[in-house]
Amino acid sequence: MRIAEIFHSIQGEGALTGVPSVFVRTSGCNLRCSWCDTPYASWQPEGEELAVDEIVRRALSYPARHFVLTGGEPMIARGIHELASRLRAAGGHLTIETAGTVAPEGIACDLASLSPKLANSTPPPEAGAWVRRHEETRLRPDVLRAWIASAGDYQLKFVVRSRADLPEIDALLREIDPHLPPHKVLLMPEGTSQAVLDSRHAELVELCKERGFRFCQRLHVQLFGHRRGT
């Protein structure tokens, strides 16, 4: 399995914000988001090939027992089901951070952190064939329903630039399940610098107050800046 990085930090996003966690970032992605903050695992995937045994050994070398499988897109990584099972068997709590374009197919998971990609993620024309591939792949309501039905818990985390993204979010939520609890929906500002994030906070807070959605900060950017291993 190609691994971009394994590191020990705190969870910066979502329901488990602030929890010490071990992150296993797989390399490779089936999307090409214009604002991708981990191009080394997506646009230009890099890393070393590691056996599942070695990945587990490194993950267990840290004291945290909250594990996060992330990417790129971890669900396209070879051996991801075995890795998830091994980490869960070691007594860990397992979060899988995925765009929700690949079905879970019984994968071990305590928290499915689902991040469907909105139209604001469409790559620029110079991405060539990836523009069409991204648009055809980025939203899979049927797959999202499968994750919600099978995971121990879930959250729907949307990367938002402005209020203009809300109609697309509303339409997708209706298609997935018109009765989804609003508190399962998280709005996270798009941006990799604290200045940009701060400029979007106020509008997102108002949207969350209006709809009952949860505001999702990017605590790791605030604490460490936009850099790897955090």
Helices and strands as residue ranges (DSSP letters): E 2-10, E 20-26, G 39-41, E 48-49, H 52-60, E 66-70, G 74-76, H 80-89, E 93-98, E 111-114, G 119-121, G 125-127, H 129-137, H 141-150, E 154-160, G 163-165, H 166-176, G 182-184, E 185-189, H 194-211, E 214-215, H 219-224
